[in-house]
Amino acid sequence: MSIRMNTQYEPFSVICRRASEELFGSLIRERREDRGLTVAEAARLAGMEYSEWAAIEDGCMPADPDRLRPMAASLEMSWNSMAALVVFCHCLVGAAEGGREA
């Protein structure tokens, strides 16, 4: 029996970025659920497509950071709270990489 090992690994920075995006998505999901909203309701309130909101909760950061402001409003969060959440998740990348910029 032979075991094949994957000798190609993703760079640590890619792994850290993915983890921070997944954390952001899970925190957005938690906030939405705490507000008693479905994905469809939250997306509609933010002027987004269902698929776009669902992708964010699944760990895909919005391509356009301007999408964060209507998301915050739909979740009844202040803009400062949303911005702090983004910074928090971004800082985790830097900390995990030993302070290197991601």
ABEGO torsion letter per residue (X at the ends): XBBBBBABBBBAAAAAAAAAAAAAAAAAAAAAAAAGBBAAAAAAAAGBBAAAAAAAAAGBBBABAAAAAAAAAAAGBBAAAAAAAAAAAAAAAAAAAGGBBX
